[in-house]
């Protein structure tokens, strides 16, 4: 079985996040960049299957040159090969463009199953997996808290506002997992050393063959830095505090 896991390089969740005010895009120099946590859990789901079955695990990303670091970590965790979709023309891609390019890369690699996180911690769009399923014409099983893989298909528990659903699909398919799926393994020293010898291919748009990558439809026109937090107003209850609080909320259009 061939499993492709999609991962993404994102700013550290605990670090400061800033926008480049001239472009409205993420300022990647303002914070440490790491592999997305939910993407790691997606990779763990693939590696857990590989631990006891015959499987080829490919870790794939689309991003700038520095995103190679997250692929190396994926290889150190146990993936067999890595693919980096890298092209200057992809800077600032929205989700539609990203999904279209990733679908072309997936067609080139071939796969039985694609696993990704349900949403990244920077964009929080949560739509790449369904978009891939639509473009590739495949069943999707998304937002899974647990994922079971067999040679015939996949199944899992999907959380909803009303409870949980037991869902399944035949292969090939697209799946996404949530932060409730099992924690990822830690890449040890031996894994990190082996990762240096594993194949890591870099593909440009030209390498993906003839397909039409749509222009990014989402364009940031202006961006303004968030103002510094100021001291709040203190209300001392002398019998009129309730009226003052109600007036404050009304002036702020909160009630």
C-alpha positions in Angstrom: 0.0 0.0 0.0 1.2 3.5 -0.8 0.2 6.2 1.7 0.9 9.9 1.1 0.8 12.2 4.1 0.5 15.9 3.6 2.3 18.1 6.1 2.9 21.8 6.4 5.5 24.2 7.9 3.8 26.6 10.3 4.8 29.2 12.9 5.3 27.8 16.4 2.0 27.8 18.1 3.5 29.3 21.2 5.5 32.0 19.3 4.6 35.5 18.2 2.8 35.6 14.8 3.0 38.6 12.6 1.8 39.6 9.1 4.1 41.4 6.6 2.2 44.7 6.4 3.4 45.3 2.9 2.0 42.1 1.5 -0.6 40.9 4.1 1.2 37.5 4.1 2.6 35.6 7.0 6.0 37.0 8.1 7.9 33.7 8.4 10.9 35.4 9.9 9.0 36.5 13.1 8.7 33.1 14.7 10.3 29.6 14.8 8.9 27.4 12.0 7.9 23.8 12.8 5.9 20.9 11.4 2.2 21.3 12.0 1.1 19.3 15.0 -2.0 17.7 13.4 0.1 16.9 10.3 2.4 14.9 12.6 -0.6 13.0 13.9 -1.6 12.2 10.3 1.9 10.9 9.7 1.7 8.8 12.9 -1.5 7.2 11.6 0.3 6.1 8.4 3.4 4.9 10.3 1.3 2.9 12.8 -0.1 1.0 9.9 3.4 0.6 8.3 4.7 -0.9 11.6 2.8 -4.1 11.0 2.0 -4.1 7.3 3.7 -3.7 4.0 3.4 0.0 3.2 5.3 2.8 1.5 4.9 6.1 3.3 5.5 9.3 1.4 5.5 12.7 3.2 4.7 15.7 1.0 4.6 19.4 1.4 4.1 22.5 -0.7 6.0 25.5 0.6 9.2 27.7 0.5 12.7 26.3 0.5 12.8 26.1 4.3 9.9 23.7 4.4 12.5 20.9 3.6 13.0 20.8 7.4 9.6 19.4 8.1 10.1 16.8 5.4 13.4 15.7 7.1 11.5 15.4 10.4 8.9 13.2 8.6 11.6 11.0 7.2 13.3 10.8 10.7 9.9 9.7 12.1 9.8 6.8 9.7 8.5 7.9 6.3 10.3 6.2 3.3 10.5 9.1 0.8 9.6 12.8 0.7 8.3 15.2 -2.0 8.7 19.0 -1.8 6.6 21.1 -4.3 8.7 24.2 -4.6 8.1 27.1 -7.0 8.3 30.8 -6.6 5.1 31.1 -8.6 3.2 29.4 -5.7 3.9 32.2 -3.1 0.7 33.5 -1.6 -1.4 30.6 -2.9 -4.9 30.4 -1.5 -6.6 27.0 -0.7 -8.0 26.5 -4.2 -4.6 26.9 -5.8 -2.9 24.9 -3.1 -5.4 22.0 -3.5 -5.1 22.0 -7.3 -1.3 21.9 -7.2 -1.2 19.2 -4.5 -3.7 17.1 -6.5 -1.4 17.3 -9.5 1.5 16.2 -7.3 -0.5 13.3 -5.9 -1.4 12.1 -9.4 2.3 12.0 -10.2 3.3 10.1 -7.0 0.3 7.7 -7.2 -1.3 6.5 -4.0 -3.8 4.3 -2.3 -4.5 6.6 0.6 -3.9 10.3 1.3 -3.9 11.4 5.0 -3.7 15.0 6.2 -4.5 17.0 9.3 -8.1 18.4 9.4 -6.7 22.0 9.5 -3.4 23.7 9.9 -2.6 25.8 13.0 -1.9 28.9 10.9 -4.6 29.2 8.2 -7.3 27.1 10.0 -9.2 26.7 6.7 -10.0 23.0 7.2 -10.9 22.5 3.5 -7.8 21.1 1.7 -8.9 17.4 2.2 -12.4 17.9 0.8 -11.0 20.0 -2.0 -8.6 17.2 -2.9 -11.4 14.7 -2.8 -13.5 16.8 -5.2 -10.6 17.4 -7.6 -9.5 13.8 -7.7 -13.0 12.4 -7.7 -12.4 10.2 -4.6 -14.3 9.5 -1.4 -13.4 11.6 1.7 -13.4 10.6 5.3 -12.6 13.7 7.3 -12.2 15.1 10.8 -11.5 11.7 12.2 -10.6 11.3 15.9 -9.4 7.7 15.1 -8.4 6.0 11.9 -8.2 2.3 11.0 -6.6 1.3 7.8 -6.9 -2.0 5.9 -6.0 -3.2 2.5 -9.6 -2.7 1.4 -10.5 0.6 3.0 -10.5 2.9 6.0 -12.8 3.6 8.9 -12.9 5.8 11.9 -14.8 7.8 14.4 -15.8 11.3 13.3 -16.9 13.9 15.9 -19.9 16.1 15.3 -21.8 18.7 17.4 -24.4 16.1 18.1 -22.1 13.2 19.0 -20.0 10.8 16.9 -20.3 9.0 13.6 -18.7 5.7 12.6 -17.6 6.3 9.0 -15.8 4.2 6.3 -14.7 4.4 2.7 -13.0 2.1 0.2 -9.6 2.8 -1.3 -8.3 5.0 -2.9 -9.5 7.7 -0.6 -8.7 11.0 1.2 -8.7 11.1 5.0 -8.0 13.8 7.6 -7.5 13.4 11.3 -7.9 15.8 14.3 -5.8 16.6 17.3 -7.6 13.8 19.1 -5.9 11.1 17.1 -2.8 9.4 18.7 0.2 11.5 19.5 3.1 11.3 17.0 6.3 9.3 17.8 9.5 11.1 18.6 12.2 10.7 15.9 15.3 9.2 17.6 18.9 9.7 16.8 19.0 6.6 14.5 15.9 7.9 12.7 17.5 11.3 12.1 20.7 9.7 10.7 18.7 7.4 8.4 16.7 10.4 7.2 19.7 11.9 5.6 20.0 9.0 3.2 16.3 8.8 2.3 15.1 10.2 -1.1 13.8 13.7 -1.0 12.6 15.0 -4.4 11.9 18.7 -5.3 9.3 19.3 -7.9 8.5 22.6 -9.6 5.2 23.4 -11.4 6.8 22.3 -14.7 7.5 18.9 -13.2 3.8 18.3 -12.5 2.9 18.1 -16.1 0.2 19.9 -18.1 -2.5 21.2 -15.8 -4.0 24.6 -15.1 -3.2 26.0 -11.7 -5.7 28.8 -11.0 -4.5 32.1 -9.8 -4.9 32.9 -6.1 -8.3 34.4 -5.7 -7.7 35.7 -2.2 -5.7 38.9 -2.2 -4.9 41.0 0.9 -5.5 44.6 0.0 -4.4 46.2 3.3 -3.0 45.0 6.6 -2.8 47.0 9.9 -0.8 45.9 12.9 -2.9 45.2 16.0 -2.8 48.1 18.4 -1.0 47.6 21.7 -3.3 46.7 24.6 -4.2 49.6 26.8 -5.1 49.7 30.5 -8.8 49.0 31.1 -11.2 51.2 33.0 -11.8 50.4 36.7 -15.3 50.8 38.0 -15.7 51.1 41.8 -19.2 50.0 42.9 -20.7 52.9 44.8 -24.2 51.8 43.9 -24.1 52.8 40.3 -21.7 50.2 38.9 -24.5 48.2 37.2 -25.6 51.3 35.2 -22.0 52.2 34.3 -21.3 48.6 33.1 -24.5 48.5 31.1 -23.7 51.9 29.5 -20.2 50.6 28.6 -21.5 47.5 26.9 -24.1 49.5 25.1 -21.6 52.0 23.8 -19.4 49.2 22.5 -22.5 47.6 20.8 -22.1 44.5 22.8 -25.7 44.5 24.0 
